Amino acid sequence: MSMTMTTLRLSLRQGLPLEEVMYHINNTLAERNPYMMFVTLFVVKVDARSRHCEAANAGHCFPIVFNNDTLYELDTVSGPAIGAIEDVHYEKYSFDLKSGDGFIIYSDGISEAQNSKAEFFSVGHILKTVREHEKLMPRDMLDAINKEIDAFRGTAYQSDDITALCFKLK
């Protein structure tokens, strides 16, 4: 993880186009990877003034965009997970956010959280929770999602990380 983050930061600071950033991170991790370890990765650049976004998704959970009248996943995949195969070319994609839009990126530990019956929390449950709490501020939205996961999971062991990032545009 630290190697991924360091390579990502260095690549972004060099001002490389997003597809080159992804290519560089992938090759850096893949060149010394005898155990075929990989990482899913979603990277987004948001222009705060124009609200124009460029993104690349390497096998990560689909981010969610929401506001008062919309709720949808950005279901574009740019390429496979990072680090397993060298010389993969990733494609970036673009989209625009508007005033009031919320944005959530989350790890699969959320959608794959299980209860004592081995049922998954699921993307559907995440979307339902976001819809029910869409007017909340980002921190409160994440608290609501965490409470839903805890209630769903009960006493079942959580084996994966629960990680999410949420923001809203003014």
SEDRENVEX-709193 format. One line per 8 residues: number of its first residue (from 1); for each residue x, y, z of C-alpha. Coordinates in steps of 0.02 Angstrom, whole numbers, plus 50000, padded with zeros to 5 digits. Example, Ala and Ser with C-alpha at 12.3 -4.5 7.8 and 13.67 -1.06 7.14 Angstrom:
BEGIN
1 = 50615,49775,50390 ~ 50684,49947,50357
This chain:
BEGIN
1 = 50000,50000,50000 ~ 50137,50124,50044 ~ 50227,50090,49881 ~ 50065,50119,49786 ~ 50032,50284,49874 ~ 50212,50345,49853 ~ 50214,50302,49668 ~ 50043,50384,49645
9 = 50097,50545,49731 ~ 50260,50557,49634 ~ 50173,50524,49468 ~ 50038,50655,49501 ~ 50167,50785,49556 ~ 50258,50761,49391 ~ 50100,50819,49304 ~ 50082,50662,49200
17 = 49917,50630,49112 ~ 49808,50514,49214 ~ 49825,50366,49095 ~ 50015,50381,49109 ~ 50003,50391,49299 ~ 49908,50227,49300 ~ 50028,50145,49177 ~ 50178,50200,49282
25 = 50104,50140,49448 ~ 50057,49973,49371 ~ 50229,49940,49297 ~ 50318,49996,49455 ~ 50218,49871,49559 ~ 50218,49732,49429 ~ 50406,49728,49398 ~ 50446,49648,49567
33 = 50290,49548,49601 ~ 50324,49360,49604 ~ 50167,49325,49706 ~ 50051,49418,49586 ~ 49992,49538,49721 ~ 49878,49675,49658 ~ 49785,49829,49715 ~ 49623,49903,49653
41 = 49636,50089,49627 ~ 49521,50233,49583 ~ 49601,50401,49547 ~ 49503,50560,49513 ~ 49563,50736,49476 ~ 49430,50867,49515 ~ 49444,51045,49450 ~ 49359,51140,49591
49 = 49314,51288,49480 ~ 49243,51203,49327 ~ 49189,51044,49420 ~ 49262,50944,49276 ~ 49335,50777,49329 ~ 49456,50654,49251 ~ 49461,50479,49323 ~ 49535,50307,49300
57 = 49472,50148,49382 ~ 49584,49996,49397 ~ 49464,49864,49460 ~ 49400,49966,49608 ~ 49222,49977,49673 ~ 49120,50099,49569 ~ 49111,50273,49649 ~ 48939,50345,49686
65 = 48877,50517,49633 ~ 48721,50583,49720 ~ 48616,50738,49744 ~ 48432,50779,49770 ~ 48375,50706,49605 ~ 48508,50580,49555 ~ 48601,50431,49623 ~ 48714,50331,49511
73 = 48876,50234,49503 ~ 49018,50284,49388 ~ 49029,50112,49311 ~ 49175,50139,49192 ~ 49326,50026,49209 ~ 49491,50089,49139 ~ 49585,49924,49156 ~ 49623,49780,49274
81 = 49686,49795,49452 ~ 49859,49871,49472 ~ 50018,49768,49489 ~ 49977,49595,49423 ~ 50022,49616,49238 ~ 50151,49732,49160 ~ 50122,49852,49016 ~ 49935,49874,49038
89 = 49869,50034,48959 ~ 49732,50118,49060 ~ 49607,50239,48988 ~ 49548,50392,49080 ~ 49370,50454,49069 ~ 49291,50622,49104 ~ 49131,50682,49186 ~ 49063,50840,49262
97 = 48993,50866,49435 ~ 48872,51004,49476 ~ 48840,51111,49628 ~ 48772,51006,49771 ~ 48836,50841,49703 ~ 48904,50717,49828 ~ 49038,50589,49786 ~ 49083,50430,49879
105 = 49229,50313,49849 ~ 49232,50157,49956 ~ 49328,49995,49978 ~ 49257,49822,49946 ~ 49265,49792,50133 ~ 49103,49891,50143 ~ 49004,49803,50007 ~ 49074,49634,50061
113 = 49045,49655,50248 ~ 48952,49501,50308 ~ 48828,49462,50444 ~ 48816,49300,50544 ~ 48716,49219,50400 ~ 48862,49254,50279 ~ 48754,49380,50184 ~ 48845,49528,50105
121 = 48804,49709,50147 ~ 48803,49738,49956 ~ 48811,49887,49841 ~ 48621,49895,49846 ~ 48626,49924,50034 ~ 48758,50060,50010 ~ 48651,50148,49879 ~ 48496,50135,49990
129 = 48592,50211,50137 ~ 48660,50352,50029 ~ 48485,50391,49963 ~ 48413,50394,50140 ~ 48549,50512,50203 ~ 48593,50614,50048 ~ 48561,50782,50132 ~ 48690,50751,50268
137 = 48863,50827,50268 ~ 49001,50709,50210 ~ 49063,50660,50384 ~ 48885,50625,50440 ~ 48852,50524,50281 ~ 49003,50414,50320 ~ 48945,50395,50501 ~ 48773,50339,50437
145 = 48853,50210,50322 ~ 48962,50145,50464 ~ 48811,50131,50579 ~ 48716,50034,50445 ~ 48863,49916,50423 ~ 48878,49889,50611 ~ 48692,49855,50627 ~ 48695,49735,50478
153 = 48851,49644,50535 ~ 48801,49624,50716 ~ 48933,49519,50804 ~ 49006,49445,50644 ~ 49193,49467,50621 ~ 49249,49601,50498 ~ 49397,49531,50401 ~ 49427,49675,50279
161 = 49451,49861,50296 ~ 49304,49981,50299 ~ 49368,50132,50204 ~ 49271,50272,50120 ~ 49293,50451,50063 ~ 49148,50569,50036 ~ 49139,50750,49978 ~ 49007,50872,49919
169 = 49028,51018,49802 ~ 48959,51188,49851
